[in-house]
Amino acid sequence: MMSAVNDTKFNSAVFLLTGIPGQEDVHLWFSILFCLMYVISIIGNSVILFLIKTDPTLHEPMYIFLSMLAVTDLGLLIATMPTILGIYLFNSREISVNACFTQLFFIQSLQCIESSILLLMAFDRFIAICNPLRYASILTLPRITKMGLVCVLRGITVIFPLPLLMKRFQYCGDNVLSHSYCAHQEIMKLACSDNKFNNIYGLYLSFLIMGLDSRLIFLSYVMILKTVLSVVSQTKCLRDLNTCVSHLCVILVFCTSEIVLSVIHRFRNSSTRLLQILLGYVYLLVPPLMNPVVYSMKSKHLRSRIIRLLVK
């Protein structure tokens, strides 16, 4: 399982993933819950992608950004499904170092890409409400394509050094991780090499990359609110705000769970372990589940297309 270097250090050949501790007897019921979440999330995001691709009336910036978000969510589901369902369905806990670091890279980079896409969606609402006359000229298809490529390159570039640096470390003592997927903070706690740079870099990613996105999103909505409140017509004011509700709901779920989980990882104790595990699942699985539901409910055009598809 692992090759010993001495009594306290080893180069781990595998890590052991963990489900929900103390609840092994009901893992089957958890597996049913997770299978339902995965099926609903995959079908929901796939339906949104299908409708946006096949319906020319949905080829607008808001829906193109939504399709980018759906692709990112599908990527997150595919990256986490093998280990999470492997534990709860087959009690398959072992994961090799290379597979673990590969999964970590995809999870972290896709989360960074999702944060960037949420920022683009906030920018889309900002332009649509604060400068509607220039909306079509600013958010052209070539410009949207370039924005999407920048999001992908940004996510890959900033996360790529993490697994490379982690492969150079030696790991001490127990090789058991607290989650059923590979998380950067968990692996860093097992490293007996000097991991100060990785910890600083992880904080940099959390607060200067995703934290910057959150601050820019907040600023954009302050400007949107200021513009909407200056509108004389109350009906138009409510209509403009209604276009932002779904995006705000998605942002709150994504950002709140990310911030709370990051804080608990760094200042945790034994009493917060279960909360940390549950928040980890919320952070990874709830946004891909909620995004298609929220946007389908709040977007009149998308909702009508889904109803038409179901009737057919």
C-alpha positions in Angstrom: 0.0 0.0 0.0 2.8 2.4 0.7 6.6 2.2 0.8 8.2 3.3 4.1 10.9 5.8 4.1 11.5 5.6 7.9 9.3 5.3 11.0 7.6 8.6 10.5 7.7 9.3 6.8 6.4 7.5 3.7 5.8 8.1 0.0 2.1 7.1 -0.2 1.1 4.8 -3.0 -2.5 5.3 -2.2 -4.8 7.5 -0.2 -7.9 6.2 1.6 -11.1 8.2 1.1 -13.8 8.4 3.7 -17.6 8.5 3.6 -19.6 9.8 6.5 -17.9 8.5 9.7 -20.1 6.6 12.1 -22.8 6.1 9.4 -21.4 3.1 7.6 -24.6 1.1 8.3 -26.7 3.5 6.2 -24.2 4.0 3.3 -26.7 2.3 1.0 -29.3 5.0 1.7 -26.7 7.7 1.1 -25.8 6.0 -2.2 -29.4 6.3 -3.3 -29.5 9.9 -2.4 -26.3 10.7 -4.2 -27.4 8.7 -7.3 -30.6 10.7 -7.4 -28.6 14.0 -7.1 -26.3 12.9 -9.9 -29.1 11.8 -12.2 -31.2 14.9 -11.7 -28.1 17.2 -12.1 -26.9 15.5 -15.3 -30.3 15.4 -16.9 -31.1 19.0 -15.8 -27.9 20.5 -17.2 -28.0 18.3 -20.3 -31.6 19.5 -21.1 -30.5 23.2 -20.7 -27.6 22.6 -23.1 -29.8 20.8 -25.6 -32.4 23.6 -25.5 -29.9 26.4 -25.8 -28.2 24.7 -28.7 -31.3 23.8 -30.7 -33.4 26.9 -30.1 -32.2 30.0 -32.0 -34.2 32.3 -29.8 -32.0 31.3 -26.8 -28.8 32.3 -28.6 -28.4 35.3 -26.4 -25.5 36.3 -24.1 -27.4 35.3 -20.9 -28.2 31.9 -22.2 -24.8 31.3 -23.7 -23.2 32.1 -20.3 -25.8 29.7 -18.7 -24.6 27.0 -21.2 -21.0 27.6 -20.1 -22.1 27.1 -16.4 -24.0 23.9 -17.3 -20.8 22.5 -19.0 -18.8 23.3 -16.0 -21.3 21.7 -13.7 -21.3 18.5 -15.8 -17.5 18.5 -15.6 -17.6 18.7 -11.8 -20.2 15.9 -11.6 -18.0 13.6 -13.8 -14.9 14.5 -11.8 -16.5 13.6 -8.4 -18.8 10.7 -9.3 -16.3 7.8 -9.5 -15.0 8.2 -5.9 -18.2 9.3 -4.2 -20.4 6.6 -5.6 -17.5 4.1 -5.4 -17.4 4.6 -1.6 -21.1 4.4 -1.0 -22.0 1.7 -3.5 -18.9 -0.6 -3.4 -16.9 0.6 -0.3 -14.0 1.3 -2.7 -11.8 3.6 -0.6 -8.4 3.4 -2.2 -7.2 6.0 -4.7 -3.7 6.2 -6.2 -1.7 9.3 -5.7 -1.8 10.2 -9.4 -5.5 9.6 -9.7 -6.0 11.7 -6.5 -4.0 14.6 -7.8 -5.7 14.4 -11.2 -9.1 14.6 -9.5 -8.0 17.5 -7.3 -6.8 19.4 -10.4 -10.1 19.0 -12.2 -12.2 19.8 -9.2 -10.2 23.0 -8.3 -9.9 24.2 -11.9 -13.6 23.7 -12.6 -14.5 25.5 -9.5 -12.3 28.4 -10.5 -13.8 28.4 -14.0 -17.3 28.4 -12.4 -16.4 31.4 -10.3 -15.3 33.2 -13.4 -18.5 32.3 -15.3 -20.6 33.6 -12.4 -18.7 36.9 -12.7 -19.4 37.0 -16.4 -23.1 36.4 -15.7 -23.1 39.3 -13.2 -21.4 41.5 -15.9 -24.1 40.4 -18.4 -26.8 41.6 -16.0 -24.9 44.8 -15.3 -24.7 45.7 -19.0 -28.3 44.7 -19.6 -29.7 46.9 -16.9 -27.3 49.8 -16.6 -26.5 50.2 -20.3 -29.2 48.4 -22.3 -28.7 50.4 -25.5 -25.1 49.1 -25.9 -25.9 45.6 -24.7 -25.8 43.9 -28.2 -22.7 45.8 -29.3 -20.7 45.0 -26.1 -21.6 41.3 -25.7 -21.1 40.1 -29.2 -20.6 36.3 -29.9 -16.8 36.6 -30.7 -16.3 38.6 -27.5 -18.3 36.1 -25.4 -16.2 33.3 -26.9 -13.0 35.1 -25.9 -14.4 35.6 -22.4 -15.1 31.9 -22.1 -11.6 31.0 -23.3 -10.1 33.4 -20.7 -12.1 31.7 -18.0 -10.9 28.3 -19.0 -7.2 29.4 -19.3 -7.4 31.2 -16.0 -8.8 28.1 -14.2 -6.2 25.8 -15.7 -3.2 28.2 -15.3 -3.7 29.0 -11.6 -4.5 25.4 -10.5 -1.9 23.6 -12.6 1.0 24.2 -10.2 -0.8 22.6 -7.2 -0.6 18.9 -8.1 2.9 19.3 -9.4 4.1 20.8 -6.1 2.2 18.2 -4.1 3.8 15.3 -5.9 7.2 16.4 -4.5 6.1 16.1 -0.9 6.5 13.2 1.5 3.5 12.4 3.7 3.5 11.4 7.4 1.5 9.0 9.5 -2.0 8.2 8.4 -3.0 8.4 4.7 -6.7 8.7 5.4 -8.6 11.7 3.9 -11.7 13.1 5.5 -13.7 13.4 2.3 -14.8 10.9 -0.4 -12.9 13.0 -2.9 -9.4 14.6 -3.0 -9.3 18.1 -1.4 -6.2 20.3 -1.4 -6.5 21.2 2.3 -6.8 17.6 3.4 -3.8 16.4 1.5 -1.7 19.3 2.7 -2.4 18.3 6.3 -0.7 14.9 5.7 2.5 16.4 4.2 5.5 16.2 6.4 7.6 18.3 4.0 7.6 22.1 4.2 4.3 22.9 2.7 4.1 26.6 3.7 4.2 27.7 0.0 1.3 25.5 -0.9 -0.8 26.7 2.0 -0.1 30.3 1.1 -0.9 29.6 -2.6 -4.1 27.9 -1.5 -5.1 30.9 0.5 -4.2 33.1 -2.5 -6.5 31.1 -4.7 -9.3 31.3 -2.2 -9.2 35.0 -1.3 -7.5 36.7 -4.3 -8.9 34.7 -7.1 -12.4 33.5 -6.1 -12.6 36.2 -3.4 -11.9 38.8 -6.1 -14.6 37.4 -8.3 -17.0 37.6 -5.3 -16.1 41.3 -4.7 -16.6 42.2 -8.3 -19.9 40.4 -8.4 -21.0 42.3 -5.3 -19.9 45.6 -6.9 -21.8 44.9 -10.0 -25.0 44.3 -8.1 -24.5 47.5 -6.1 -24.4 49.3 -9.4 -27.4 47.4 -10.7 -29.4 48.2 -7.5 -28.5 51.8 -7.8 -29.6 51.9 -11.4 -32.9 50.1 -10.7 -33.8 52.3 -7.7 -33.4 55.3 -9.9 -36.1 54.1 -12.3 -39.4 55.9 -11.8 -41.6 53.0 -12.9 -42.1 50.4 -10.1 -43.1 47.7 -12.6 -39.9 48.1 -14.6 -37.9 48.2 -11.4 -39.4 44.9 -10.3 -39.0 43.3 -13.7 -35.3 44.3 -13.8 -34.6 42.9 -10.4 -36.5 39.7 -11.3 -33.9 39.0 -14.0 -31.2 38.9 -11.3 -32.9 36.7 -8.7 -31.8 33.4 -10.2 -28.2 34.5 -10.6 -28.1 35.8 -7.0 -29.5 32.5 -5.6 -26.8 30.5 -7.5 -24.1 32.9 -6.2 -25.2 32.7 -2.6 -25.1 28.9 -2.6 -21.7 28.8 -4.3 -19.9 31.5 -2.4 -21.4 30.8 1.1 -20.5 27.2 1.1 -17.0 27.9 -0.3 -16.2 30.5 2.3 -17.5 28.5 5.3 -15.8 25.3 4.1 -12.5 27.1 3.6 -12.7 28.6 7.2 -13.6 25.3 8.7 -10.7 23.5 6.9 -8.2 25.8 8.5 -9.6 26.2 12.0 -11.4 22.9 12.4 -11.6 20.7 15.5 -13.2 17.3 16.2 -16.7 18.8 16.7 -16.8 20.4 13.2 -15.6 17.3 11.3 -19.2 16.1 10.4 -20.2 19.7 9.4 -17.0 20.0 7.3 -17.9 16.7 5.4 -21.5 17.7 4.8 -20.5 21.2 3.6 -18.0 19.6 1.2 -20.9 17.7 -0.4 -23.1 20.8 -0.4 -20.2 22.8 -2.1 -19.7 20.2 -4.8 -23.1 18.7 -5.5 -25.8 21.3 -4.7 -24.8 24.0 -7.2 -24.9 21.6 -10.2 -28.3 20.4 -8.9 -29.7 23.8 -8.2 -28.5 25.8 -11.2 -30.8 24.2 -13.8 -33.7 24.2 -11.4 -33.3 27.9 -10.4 -32.8 29.2 -13.9 -35.6 27.0 -15.3 -38.0 28.4 -12.7 -37.0 32.1 -13.0 -36.4 32.3 -16.8 -39.7 32.6 -18.6 -38.3 31.7 -22.0 -36.4 28.7 -20.8 -39.3 27.5 -18.7 -41.6 27.6 -21.7 -39.1 25.7 -23.9 -38.8 23.0 -21.2 -42.6 22.7 -20.9 -42.9 22.4 -24.6 -40.2 19.7 -24.7 -42.0 17.7 -21.9 -45.3 18.0 -23.7 -43.7 16.6 -26.9 
